Structure formats: C-alpha cells, structure tokens
Amino acid sequence: MTASERLRAVEDAVAQLRSELGAAGVTLPSLRMDPVSAAGMDPYPLVELGRCNLDTALRLVAVLHHARK
C-alpha cells in the first residue's frame, strides 16, 4: 500500500467512525488520524480517539453495551 493509499484509508476510517458514532449520539472531539504514524512506513496508521468528557464516555459505554445485546 502506498503512502497516499494509507492516508486515504485512515482518513476514510476516521470519517466512517465519526459518522457512526455521531449516529449513535456520541461525539469524540479529538477523533483524528495520528499524523506521526501516518507519515511513517507503518502499514497501519493509528487513529487517535482522543480525550472526552464523562458524559461522552458514558454515552460510548451505553452504545457499546447496547451493541452487544
């Protein structure tokens, strides 16, 4: 996978994750591609989920709990 393909893949993943979380009522304000891992030769750049407040953490817990059922 070329560098530009890796960048596109991680940008797409971040966009999809943001969209799906948003549809579930969860917003991770710091969600983004990790620029350091994306710039390197790592075949799988990292996605930073970032920091969130307590309300967002509890919403995420509720969504994940519901998804398991």
N, CA, C and O atoms as a Tripos MOL2 file, in Angstrom:
@<TRIPOS>MOLECULE
protein
  276   275    69     0     0
PROTEIN
NO_CHARGES

@<TRIPOS>ATOM
      1 N           0.8460   -1.1730    0.0000 N.3       1 MET1
      2 CA          0.0000    0.0000    0.0000 C.3       1 MET1
      3 C           0.8960    1.2420    0.0000 C.2       1 MET1
      4 O           1.8220    1.3420    0.8040 O.2       1 MET1
      5 N           0.6210    2.1680   -0.8870 N.am      2 THR2
      6 CA          1.4360    3.3790   -0.9680 C.3       2 THR2
      7 C           1.0910    4.3230    0.1750 C.2       2 THR2
      8 O           0.0860    4.1400    0.8620 O.2       2 THR2
      9 N           1.9290    5.3310    0.3730 N.am      3 ALA3
     10 CA          1.6930    6.3090    1.4320 C.3       3 ALA3
     11 C           0.3670    7.0300    1.2370 C.2       3 ALA3
     12 O          -0.3700    7.2400    2.2000 O.2       3 ALA3
     13 N           0.0580    7.4080    0.0160 N.am      4 SER4
     14 CA         -1.2030    8.1130   -0.2240 C.3       4 SER4
     15 C          -2.3990    7.1880   -0.0130 C.2       4 SER4
     16 O          -3.4500    7.6380    0.4420 O.2       4 SER4
     17 N          -2.2580    5.9100   -0.3330 N.am      5 GLU5
     18 CA         -3.3330    4.9450   -0.0900 C.3       5 GLU5
     19 C          -3.5520    4.7440    1.4110 C.2       5 GLU5
     20 O          -4.6900    4.6350    1.8690 O.2       5 GLU5
     21 N          -2.4500    4.6980    2.1760 N.am      6 ARG6
     22 CA         -2.5660    4.5790    3.6330 C.3       6 ARG6
     23 C          -3.2630    5.7980    4.2080 C.2       6 ARG6
     24 O          -4.1350    5.6690    5.0670 O.2       6 ARG6
     25 N          -2.8870    6.9750    3.7430 N.am      7 LEU7
     26 CA         -3.5170    8.2100    4.2190 C.3       7 LEU7
     27 C          -5.0060    8.2130    3.9070 C.2       7 LEU7
     28 O          -5.8220    8.5430    4.7680 O.2       7 LEU7
     29 N          -5.3610    7.8500    2.6940 N.am      8 ARG8
     30 CA         -6.7680    7.8150    2.2950 C.3       8 ARG8
     31 C          -7.5350    6.7990    3.1420 C.2       8 ARG8
     32 O          -8.6560    7.0710    3.5710 O.2       8 ARG8
     33 N          -6.9400    5.6370    3.3830 N.am      9 ALA9
     34 CA         -7.6050    4.5930    4.1640 C.3       9 ALA9
     35 C          -7.8730    5.0500    5.5940 C.2       9 ALA9
     36 O          -8.9640    4.8360    6.1220 O.2       9 ALA9
     37 N          -6.8890    5.6740    6.2160 N.am     10 VAL10
     38 CA         -7.0880    6.1140    7.6050 C.3      10 VAL10
     39 C          -8.0510    7.3000    7.6580 C.2      10 VAL10
     40 O          -8.8370    7.3990    8.6000 O.2      10 VAL10
     41 N          -8.0130    8.1970    6.6770 N.am     11 GLU11
     42 CA         -8.9730    9.3050    6.6340 C.3      11 GLU11
     43 C         -10.3960    8.7780    6.4540 C.2      11 GLU11
     44 O         -11.3290    9.2790    7.0830 O.2      11 GLU11
     45 N         -10.5620    7.7820    5.6080 N.am     12 ASP12
     46 CA        -11.8760    7.1610    5.4090 C.3      12 ASP12
     47 C         -12.3630    6.4850    6.6880 C.2      12 ASP12
     48 O         -13.5340    6.6000    7.0500 O.2      12 ASP12
     49 N         -11.4640    5.7840    7.3660 N.am     13 ALA13
     50 CA        -11.8330    5.1110    8.6140 C.3      13 ALA13
     51 C         -12.2680    6.1170    9.6710 C.2      13 ALA13
     52 O         -13.2540    5.8940   10.3730 O.2      13 ALA13
     53 N         -11.5400    7.2170    9.7860 N.am     14 VAL14
     54 CA        -11.8980    8.2600   10.7520 C.3      14 VAL14
     55 C         -13.2660    8.8450   10.4050 C.2      14 VAL14
     56 O         -14.0960    9.0450   11.2920 O.2      14 VAL14
     57 N         -13.5000    9.1170    9.1420 N.am     15 ALA15
     58 CA        -14.7870    9.6790    8.7150 C.3      15 ALA15
     59 C         -15.9330    8.7070    9.0040 C.2      15 ALA15
     60 O         -16.9930    9.1170    9.4760 O.2      15 ALA15
     61 N         -15.7200    7.4290    8.7210 N.am     16 GLN16
     62 CA        -16.7570    6.4280    8.9840 C.3      16 GLN16
     63 C         -17.0230    6.2900   10.4780 C.2      16 GLN16
     64 O         -18.1740    6.2040   10.9050 O.2      16 GLN16
     65 N         -15.9550    6.2700   11.2670 N.am     17 LEU17
     66 CA        -16.0980    6.1590   12.7140 C.3      17 LEU17
     67 C         -16.8290    7.3740   13.2810 C.2      17 LEU17
     68 O         -17.7140    7.2350   14.1250 O.2      17 LEU17
     69 N         -16.4570    8.5590   12.8180 N.am     18 ARG18
     70 CA        -17.1200    9.7920   13.2680 C.3      18 ARG18
     71 C         -18.6080    9.7550   12.9150 C.2      18 ARG18
     72 O         -19.4520   10.1380   13.7250 O.2      18 ARG18
     73 N         -18.9210    9.2990   11.7150 N.am     19 SER19
     74 CA        -20.3000    9.2290   11.2660 C.3      19 SER19
     75 C         -21.1120    8.2290   12.0900 C.2      19 SER19
     76 O         -22.2160    8.5410   12.5360 O.2      19 SER19
     77 N         -20.5710    7.0400   12.2910 N.am     20 GLU20
     78 CA        -21.2840    6.0090   13.0460 C.3      20 GLU20
     79 C         -21.4490    6.3950   14.5130 C.2      20 GLU20
     80 O         -22.5140    6.1910   15.0950 O.2      20 GLU20
     81 N         -20.4200    6.9410   15.0980 N.am     21 LEU21
     82 CA        -20.5340    7.4020   16.4820 C.3      21 LEU21
     83 C         -21.5590    8.5240   16.5880 C.2      21 LEU21
     84 O         -22.3570    8.5570   17.5240 O.2      21 LEU21
     85 N         -21.5340    9.4390   15.6280 N.am     22 GLY22
     86 CA        -22.4950   10.5420   15.6240 C.3      22 GLY22
     87 C         -23.9210   10.0420   15.5160 C.2      22 GLY22
     88 O         -24.8150   10.5630   16.1830 O.2      22 GLY22
     89 N         -24.1440    9.0330   14.6790 N.am     23 ALA23
     90 CA        -25.4780    8.4530   14.5300 C.3      23 ALA23
     91 C         -25.9510    7.8140   15.8310 C.2      23 ALA23
     92 O         -27.1510    7.7080   16.0820 O.2      23 ALA23
     93 N         -24.9930    7.3870   16.6570 N.am     24 ALA24
     94 CA        -25.3250    6.7850   17.9470 C.3      24 ALA24
     95 C         -25.3580    7.8230   19.0660 C.2      24 ALA24
     96 O         -25.5580    7.4800   20.2320 O.2      24 ALA24
     97 N         -25.1610    9.0930   18.7070 N.am     25 GLY25
     98 CA        -25.2110   10.1600   19.6990 C.3      25 GLY25
     99 C         -23.9190   10.3850   20.4530 C.2      25 GLY25
    100 O         -23.9230   10.9880   21.5260 O.2      25 GLY25
    101 N         -22.8110    9.9050   19.9050 N.am     26 VAL26
    102 CA        -21.5100   10.0500   20.5620 C.3      26 VAL26
    103 C         -20.5960   10.8980   19.6900 C.2      26 VAL26
    104 O         -20.4290   10.6290   18.5010 O.2      26 VAL26
    105 N         -20.0100   11.9190   20.2920 N.am     27 THR27
    106 CA        -19.0430   12.7530   19.5880 C.3      27 THR27
    107 C         -17.7180   12.7150   20.3370 C.2      27 THR27
    108 O         -17.6460   13.1120   21.5000 O.2      27 THR27
    109 N         -16.6800   12.2400   19.6770 N.am     28 LEU28
    110 CA        -15.3320   12.2780   20.2420 C.3      28 LEU28
    111 C         -14.6300   13.4920   19.6350 C.2      28 LEU28
    112 O         -14.2110   13.4460   18.4780 O.2      28 LEU28
    113 N         -14.4970   14.5760   20.4000 N.am     29 PRO29
    114 CA        -13.9920   15.8190   19.8310 C.3      29 PRO29
    115 C         -12.5530   15.7510   19.3180 C.2      29 PRO29
    116 O         -12.1660   16.5400   18.4560 O.2      29 PRO29
    117 N         -11.7670   14.8230   19.8360 N.am     30 SER30
    118 CA        -10.3620   14.7340   19.4250 C.3      30 SER30
    119 C         -10.1000   13.6170   18.4240 C.2      30 SER30
    120 O          -8.9430   13.3090   18.1400 O.2      30 SER30
    121 N         -11.1460   13.0070   17.8850 N.am     31 LEU31
    122 CA        -11.0000   11.9090   16.9280 C.3      31 LEU31
    123 C         -10.2630   12.4030   15.6890 C.2      31 LEU31
    124 O         -10.6780   13.3710   15.0520 O.2      31 LEU31
    125 N          -9.1580   11.7230   15.3540 N.am     32 ARG32
    126 CA         -8.3750   12.1240   14.1860 C.3      32 ARG32
    127 C          -7.3560   11.0490   13.8340 C.2      32 ARG32
    128 O          -7.1390   10.0920   14.5780 O.2      32 ARG32
    129 N          -6.7480   11.2400   12.6870 N.am     33 MET33
    130 CA         -5.6510   10.3850   12.2630 C.3      33 MET33
    131 C          -4.4060   10.8030   13.0420 C.2      33 MET33
    132 O          -4.1670   11.9930   13.2450 O.2      33 MET33
    133 N          -3.6180    9.8260   13.4740 N.am     34 ASP34
    134 CA         -2.3580   10.1250   14.1460 C.3      34 ASP34
    135 C          -1.3360   10.5170   13.0770 C.2      34 ASP34
    136 O          -0.9220    9.6740   12.2810 O.2      34 ASP34
    137 N          -0.9250   11.7890   13.0510 N.am     35 PRO35
    138 CA         -0.0430   12.2340   11.9640 C.3      35 PRO35
    139 C           1.3300   11.5660   11.9670 C.2      35 PRO35
    140 O           1.9200   11.3780   10.9030 O.2      35 PRO35
    141 N           1.8450   11.2070   13.1280 N.am     36 VAL36
    142 CA          3.1720   10.5920   13.1890 C.3      36 VAL36
    143 C           3.1590    9.2060   12.5700 C.2      36 VAL36
    144 O           4.0280    8.8760   11.7630 O.2      36 VAL36
    145 N           2.1750    8.3880   12.9430 N.am     37 SER37
    146 CA          2.1400    7.0330   12.3890 C.3      37 SER37
    147 C           1.7630    7.0440   10.9110 C.2      37 SER37
    148 O           2.1910    6.1670   10.1600 O.2      37 SER37
    149 N           0.9720    8.0200   10.4860 N.am     38 ALA38
    150 CA          0.5840    8.1120    9.0780 C.3      38 ALA38
    151 C           1.7460    8.5590    8.2000 C.2      38 ALA38
    152 O           1.7990    8.2210    7.0170 O.2      38 ALA38
    153 N           2.6680    9.3100    8.7710 N.am     39 ALA39
    154 CA          3.8030    9.8110    7.9950 C.3      39 ALA39
    155 C           4.8880    8.7590    7.8090 C.2      39 ALA39
    156 O           5.7080    8.8610    6.8960 O.2      39 ALA39
    157 N           4.8940    7.7530    8.6680 N.am     40 GLY40
    158 CA          5.9310    6.7320    8.5980 C.3      40 GLY40
    159 C           5.5950    5.6350    7.6080 C.2      40 GLY40
    160 O           4.6820    5.7720    6.7940 O.2      40 GLY40
    161 N           6.3280    4.5670    7.6860 N.am     41 MET41
    162 CA          6.1350    3.4370    6.7780 C.3      41 MET41
    163 C           5.2680    2.3480    7.3950 C.2      41 MET41
    164 O           5.1080    1.2760    6.8120 O.2      41 MET41
    165 N           4.7080    2.6190    8.5740 N.am     42 ASP42
    166 CA          3.8230    1.6590    9.2310 C.3      42 ASP42
    167 C           2.6540    1.3450    8.3010 C.2      42 ASP42
    168 O           1.9870    2.2680    7.8340 O.2      42 ASP42
    169 N           2.3870    0.0730    8.0190 N.am     43 PRO43
    170 CA          1.3070   -0.2530    7.0850 C.3      43 PRO43
    171 C          -0.0790    0.0630    7.6350 C.2      43 PRO43
    172 O          -1.0470    0.1350    6.8770 O.2      43 PRO43
    173 N          -0.1790    0.2520    8.9510 N.am     44 TYR44
    174 CA         -1.4650    0.5420    9.5700 C.3      44 TYR44
    175 C          -1.3650    1.7830   10.4380 C.2      44 TYR44
    176 O          -1.0760    1.6740   11.6300 O.2      44 TYR44
    177 N          -1.6010    2.9730    9.8650 N.am     45 PRO45
    178 CA         -1.5520    4.1910   10.6680 C.3      45 PRO45
    179 C          -2.5720    4.1250   11.8050 C.2      45 PRO45
    180 O          -3.5990    3.4540   11.6980 O.2      45 PRO45
    181 N          -2.2770    4.8210   12.8730 N.am     46 LEU46
    182 CA         -3.1420    4.8130   14.0420 C.3      46 LEU46
    183 C          -4.2360    5.8680   13.9360 C.2      46 LEU46
    184 O          -4.0750    6.8930   13.2740 O.2      46 LEU46
    185 N          -5.3410    5.5930   14.6000 N.am     47 VAL47
    186 CA         -6.4310    6.5510   14.7340 C.3      47 VAL47
    187 C          -6.4490    6.9770   16.1940 C.2      47 VAL47
    188 O          -6.5190    6.1340   17.0890 O.2      47 VAL47
    189 N          -6.3870    8.2700   16.4350 N.am     48 GLU48
    190 CA         -6.4420    8.7960   17.7960 C.3      48 GLU48
    191 C          -7.9010    9.0040   18.1720 C.2      48 GLU48
    192 O          -8.6150    9.7730   17.5280 O.2      48 GLU48
    193 N          -8.3310    8.3190   19.2080 N.am     49 LEU49
    194 CA         -9.6960    8.5140   19.6860 C.3      49 LEU49
    195 C          -9.7620    9.7510   20.5730 C.2      49 LEU49
    196 O         -10.8200   10.3630   20.7150 O.2      49 LEU49
    197 N          -8.6500   10.1110   21.1590 N.am     50 GLY50
    198 CA         -8.5540   11.3550   21.9060 C.3      50 GLY50
    199 C          -9.2180   11.3310   23.2610 C.2      50 GLY50
    200 O          -9.5510   10.2810   23.8100 O.2      50 GLY50
    201 N          -9.3930   12.5120   23.7680 N.am     51 ARG51
    202 CA         -9.9610   12.6940   25.0940 C.3      51 ARG51
    203 C         -11.4410   13.0290   24.9740 C.2      51 ARG51
    204 O         -11.8860   13.5850   23.9700 O.2      51 ARG51
    205 N         -12.1950   12.6830   26.0100 N.am     52 CYS52
    206 CA        -13.6100   13.0430   26.0360 C.3      52 CYS52
    207 C         -14.0250   13.2830   27.4850 C.2      52 CYS52
    208 O         -13.3510   12.8570   28.4230 O.2      52 CYS52
    209 N         -15.1440   13.9710   27.6400 N.am     53 ASN53
    210 CA        -15.6290   14.2270   28.9900 C.3      53 ASN53
    211 C         -16.4160   13.0260   29.5090 C.2      53 ASN53
    212 O         -16.6360   12.0600   28.7790 O.2      53 ASN53
    213 N         -16.8360   13.0910   30.7680 N.am     54 LEU54
    214 CA        -17.5350   11.9750   31.3960 C.3      54 LEU54
    215 C         -18.8290   11.6410   30.6770 C.2      54 LEU54
    216 O         -19.1360   10.4630   30.4930 O.2      54 LEU54
    217 N         -19.5960   12.6400   30.2660 N.am     55 ASP55
    218 CA        -20.8510   12.3860   29.5620 C.3      55 ASP55
    219 C         -20.6090   11.5890   28.2790 C.2      55 ASP55
    220 O         -21.3270   10.6290   27.9960 O.2      55 ASP55
    221 N         -19.6110   11.9820   27.5140 N.am     56 THR56
    222 CA        -19.2950   11.2730   26.2720 C.3      56 THR56
    223 C         -18.8390    9.8510   26.5620 C.2      56 THR56
    224 O         -19.2230    8.9250   25.8480 O.2      56 THR56
    225 N         -18.0340    9.6630   27.5870 N.am     57 ALA57
    226 CA        -17.5710    8.3180   27.9470 C.3      57 ALA57
    227 C         -18.7610    7.4250   28.3040 C.2      57 ALA57
    228 O         -18.8130    6.2650   27.8950 O.2      57 ALA57
    229 N         -19.7130    7.9650   29.0670 N.am     58 LEU58
    230 CA        -20.8840    7.1800   29.4490 C.3      58 LEU58
    231 C         -21.7840    6.8840   28.2520 C.2      58 LEU58
    232 O         -22.3820    5.8100   28.1840 O.2      58 LEU58
    233 N         -21.8870    7.8130   27.3140 N.am     59 ARG59
    234 CA        -22.6520    7.5550   26.0880 C.3      59 ARG59
    235 C         -22.0090    6.4300   25.2830 C.2      59 ARG59
    236 O         -22.7000    5.5620   24.7490 O.2      59 ARG59
    237 N         -20.6990    6.4530   25.2030 N.am     60 LEU60
    238 CA        -19.9830    5.4040   24.4730 C.3      60 LEU60
    239 C         -20.1800    4.0510   25.1540 C.2      60 LEU60
    240 O         -20.3890    3.0430   24.4800 O.2      60 LEU60
    241 N         -20.1170    4.0260   26.4750 N.am     61 VAL61
    242 CA        -20.3740    2.7850   27.2160 C.3      61 VAL61
    243 C         -21.7680    2.2680   26.8890 C.2      61 VAL61
    244 O         -21.9400    1.0760   26.6330 O.2      61 VAL61
    245 N         -22.7630    3.1470   26.8960 N.am     62 ALA62
    246 CA        -24.1370    2.7380   26.6170 C.3      62 ALA62
    247 C         -24.2810    2.1840   25.1950 C.2      62 ALA62
    248 O         -24.9530    1.1730   24.9900 O.2      62 ALA62
    249 N         -23.6680    2.8270   24.2370 N.am     63 VAL63
    250 CA        -23.7330    2.3650   22.8480 C.3      63 VAL63
    251 C         -23.0800    0.9880   22.7070 C.2      63 VAL63
    252 O         -23.6390    0.0930   22.0730 O.2      63 VAL63
    253 N         -21.9180    0.8290   23.2900 N.am     64 LEU64
    254 CA        -21.2200   -0.4610   23.2030 C.3      64 LEU64
    255 C         -21.9960   -1.5600   23.9400 C.2      64 LEU64
    256 O         -22.0700   -2.6950   23.4680 O.2      64 LEU64
    257 N         -22.5590   -1.2270   25.0660 N.am     65 HIS65
    258 CA        -23.3530   -2.2070   25.8190 C.3      65 HIS65
    259 C         -24.5670   -2.6350   24.9890 C.2      65 HIS65
    260 O         -24.8700   -3.8240   24.8930 O.2      65 HIS65
    261 N         -25.2450   -1.6790   24.4010 N.am     66 HIS66
    262 CA        -26.4210   -1.9740   23.5790 C.3      66 HIS66
    263 C         -26.0500   -2.8100   22.3480 C.2      66 HIS66
    264 O         -26.8090   -3.6910   21.9450 O.2      66 HIS66
    265 N         -24.9010   -2.5370   21.7620 N.am     67 ALA67
    266 CA        -24.4590   -3.2650   20.5680 C.3      67 ALA67
    267 C         -24.1740   -4.7350   20.8630 C.2      67 ALA67
    268 O         -24.2880   -5.5780   19.9740 O.2      67 ALA67
    269 N         -23.8100   -5.0420   22.0830 N.am     68 ARG68
    270 CA        -23.5230   -6.4360   22.4540 C.3      68 ARG68
    271 C         -24.7740   -7.2620   22.5910 C.2      68 ARG68
    272 O         -24.7100   -8.4890   22.5170 O.2      68 ARG68
    273 N         -25.8970   -6.6350   22.7870 N.am     69 LYS69
    274 CA        -27.1630   -7.3750   23.0220 C.3      69 LYS69
    275 C         -27.7870   -7.8330   21.7380 C.2      69 LYS69
    276 O         -28.8450   -8.4630   21.7550 O.2      69 LYS69
@<TRIPOS>BOND
     1     1     2 1
     2     2     3 1
     3     3     4 2
     4     3     5 am
     5     5     6 1
     6     6     7 1
     7     7     8 2
     8     7     9 am
     9     9    10 1
    10    10    11 1
    11    11    12 2
    12    11    13 am
    13    13    14 1
    14    14    15 1
    15    15    16 2
    16    15    17 am
    17    17    18 1
    18    18    19 1
    19    19    20 2
    20    19    21 am
    21    21    22 1
    22    22    23 1
    23    23    24 2
    24    23    25 am
    25    25    26 1
    26    26    27 1
    27    27    28 2
    28    27    29 am
    29    29    30 1
    30    30    31 1
    31    31    32 2
    32    31    33 am
    33    33    34 1
    34    34    35 1
    35    35    36 2
    36    35    37 am
    37    37    38 1
    38    38    39 1
    39    39    40 2
    40    39    41 am
    41    41    42 1
    42    42    43 1
    43    43    44 2
    44    43    45 am
    45    45    46 1
    46    46    47 1
    47    47    48 2
    48    47    49 am
    49    49    50 1
    50    50    51 1
    51    51    52 2
    52    51    53 am
    53    53    54 1
    54    54    55 1
    55    55    56 2
    56    55    57 am
    57    57    58 1
    58    58    59 1
    59    59    60 2
    60    59    61 am
    61    61    62 1
    62    62    63 1
    63    63    64 2
    64    63    65 am
    65    65    66 1
    66    66    67 1
    67    67    68 2
    68    67    69 am
    69    69    70 1
    70    70    71 1
    71    71    72 2
    72    71    73 am
    73    73    74 1
    74    74    75 1
    75    75    76 2
    76    75    77 am
    77    77    78 1
    78    78    79 1
    79    79    80 2
    80    79    81 am
    81    81    82 1
    82    82    83 1
    83    83    84 2
    84    83    85 am
    85    85    86 1
    86    86    87 1
    87    87    88 2
    88    87    89 am
    89    89    90 1
    90    90    91 1
    91    91    92 2
    92    91    93 am
    93    93    94 1
    94    94    95 1
    95    95    96 2
    96    95    97 am
    97    97    98 1
    98    98    99 1
    99    99   100 2
   100    99   101 am
   101   101   102 1
   102   102   103 1
   103   103   104 2
   104   103   105 am
   105   105   106 1
   106   106   107 1
   107   107   108 2
   108   107   109 am
   109   109   110 1
   110   110   111 1
   111   111   112 2
   112   111   113 am
   113   113   114 1
   114   114   115 1
   115   115   116 2
   116   115   117 am
   117   117   118 1
   118   118   119 1
   119   119   120 2
   120   119   121 am
   121   121   122 1
   122   122   123 1
   123   123   124 2
   124   123   125 am
   125   125   126 1
   126   126   127 1
   127   127   128 2
   128   127   129 am
   129   129   130 1
   130   130   131 1
   131   131   132 2
   132   131   133 am
   133   133   134 1
   134   134   135 1
   135   135   136 2
   136   135   137 am
   137   137   138 1
   138   138   139 1
   139   139   140 2
   140   139   141 am
   141   141   142 1
   142   142   143 1
   143   143   144 2
   144   143   145 am
   145   145   146 1
   146   146   147 1
   147   147   148 2
   148   147   149 am
   149   149   150 1
   150   150   151 1
   151   151   152 2
   152   151   153 am
   153   153   154 1
   154   154   155 1
   155   155   156 2
   156   155   157 am
   157   157   158 1
   158   158   159 1
   159   159   160 2
   160   159   161 am
   161   161   162 1
   162   162   163 1
   163   163   164 2
   164   163   165 am
   165   165   166 1
   166   166   167 1
   167   167   168 2
   168   167   169 am
   169   169   170 1
   170   170   171 1
   171   171   172 2
   172   171   173 am
   173   173   174 1
   174   174   175 1
   175   175   176 2
   176   175   177 am
   177   177   178 1
   178   178   179 1
   179   179   180 2
   180   179   181 am
   181   181   182 1
   182   182   183 1
   183   183   184 2
   184   183   185 am
   185   185   186 1
   186   186   187 1
   187   187   188 2
   188   187   189 am
   189   189   190 1
   190   190   191 1
   191   191   192 2
   192   191   193 am
   193   193   194 1
   194   194   195 1
   195   195   196 2
   196   195   197 am
   197   197   198 1
   198   198   199 1
   199   199   200 2
   200   199   201 am
   201   201   202 1
   202   202   203 1
   203   203   204 2
   204   203   205 am
   205   205   206 1
   206   206   207 1
   207   207   208 2
   208   207   209 am
   209   209   210 1
   210   210   211 1
   211   211   212 2
   212   211   213 am
   213   213   214 1
   214   214   215 1
   215   215   216 2
   216   215   217 am
   217   217   218 1
   218   218   219 1
   219   219   220 2
   220   219   221 am
   221   221   222 1
   222   222   223 1
   223   223   224 2
   224   223   225 am
   225   225   226 1
   226   226   227 1
   227   227   228 2
   228   227   229 am
   229   229   230 1
   230   230   231 1
   231   231   232 2
   232   231   233 am
   233   233   234 1
   234   234   235 1
   235   235   236 2
   236   235   237 am
   237   237   238 1
   238   238   239 1
   239   239   240 2
   240   239   241 am
   241   241   242 1
   242   242   243 1
   243   243   244 2
   244   243   245 am
   245   245   246 1
   246   246   247 1
   247   247   248 2
   248   247   249 am
   249   249   250 1
   250   250   251 1
   251   251   252 2
   252   251   253 am
   253   253   254 1
   254   254   255 1
   255   255   256 2
   256   255   257 am
   257   257   258 1
   258   258   259 1
   259   259   260 2
   260   259   261 am
   261   261   262 1
   262   262   263 1
   263   263   264 2
   264   263   265 am
   265   265   266 1
   266   266   267 1
   267   267   268 2
   268   267   269 am
   269   269   270 1
   270   270   271 1
   271   271   272 2
   272   271   273 am
   273   273   274 1
   274   274   275 1
   275   275   276 2
@<TRIPOS>SUBSTRUCTURE
     1 MET1         2 RESIDUE 1 A MET
     2 THR2         6 RESIDUE 1 A THR
     3 ALA3        10 RESIDUE 1 A ALA
     4 SER4        14 RESIDUE 1 A SER
     5 GLU5        18 RESIDUE 1 A GLU
     6 ARG6        22 RESIDUE 1 A ARG
     7 LEU7        26 RESIDUE 1 A LEU
     8 ARG8        30 RESIDUE 1 A ARG
     9 ALA9        34 RESIDUE 1 A ALA
    10 VAL10       38 RESIDUE 1 A VAL
    11 GLU11       42 RESIDUE 1 A GLU
    12 ASP12       46 RESIDUE 1 A ASP
    13 ALA13       50 RESIDUE 1 A ALA
    14 VAL14       54 RESIDUE 1 A VAL
    15 ALA15       58 RESIDUE 1 A ALA
    16 GLN16       62 RESIDUE 1 A GLN
    17 LEU17       66 RESIDUE 1 A LEU
    18 ARG18       70 RESIDUE 1 A ARG
    19 SER19       74 RESIDUE 1 A SER
    20 GLU20       78 RESIDUE 1 A GLU
    21 LEU21       82 RESIDUE 1 A LEU
    22 GLY22       86 RESIDUE 1 A GLY
    23 ALA23       90 RESIDUE 1 A ALA
    24 ALA24       94 RESIDUE 1 A ALA
    25 GLY25       98 RESIDUE 1 A GLY
    26 VAL26      102 RESIDUE 1 A VAL
    27 THR27      106 RESIDUE 1 A THR
    28 LEU28      110 RESIDUE 1 A LEU
    29 PRO29      114 RESIDUE 1 A PRO
    30 SER30      118 RESIDUE 1 A SER
    31 LEU31      122 RESIDUE 1 A LEU
    32 ARG32      126 RESIDUE 1 A ARG
    33 MET33      130 RESIDUE 1 A MET
    34 ASP34      134 RESIDUE 1 A ASP
    35 PRO35      138 RESIDUE 1 A PRO
    36 VAL36      142 RESIDUE 1 A VAL
    37 SER37      146 RESIDUE 1 A SER
    38 ALA38      150 RESIDUE 1 A ALA
    39 ALA39      154 RESIDUE 1 A ALA
    40 GLY40      158 RESIDUE 1 A GLY
    41 MET41      162 RESIDUE 1 A MET
    42 ASP42      166 RESIDUE 1 A ASP
    43 PRO43      170 RESIDUE 1 A PRO
    44 TYR44      174 RESIDUE 1 A TYR
    45 PRO45      178 RESIDUE 1 A PRO
    46 LEU46      182 RESIDUE 1 A LEU
    47 VAL47      186 RESIDUE 1 A VAL
    48 GLU48      190 RESIDUE 1 A GLU
    49 LEU49      194 RESIDUE 1 A LEU
    50 GLY50      198 RESIDUE 1 A GLY
    51 ARG51      202 RESIDUE 1 A ARG
    52 CYS52      206 RESIDUE 1 A CYS
    53 ASN53      210 RESIDUE 1 A ASN
    54 LEU54      214 RESIDUE 1 A LEU
    55 ASP55      218 RESIDUE 1 A ASP
    56 THR56      222 RESIDUE 1 A THR
    57 ALA57      226 RESIDUE 1 A ALA
    58 LEU58      230 RESIDUE 1 A LEU
    59 ARG59      234 RESIDUE 1 A ARG
    60 LEU60      238 RESIDUE 1 A LEU
    61 VAL61      242 RESIDUE 1 A VAL
    62 ALA62      246 RESIDUE 1 A ALA
    63 VAL63      250 RESIDUE 1 A VAL
    64 LEU64      254 RESIDUE 1 A LEU
    65 HIS65      258 RESIDUE 1 A HIS
    66 HIS66      262 RESIDUE 1 A HIS
    67 ALA67      266 RESIDUE 1 A ALA
    68 ARG68      270 RESIDUE 1 A ARG
    69 LYS69      274 RESIDUE 1 A LYS
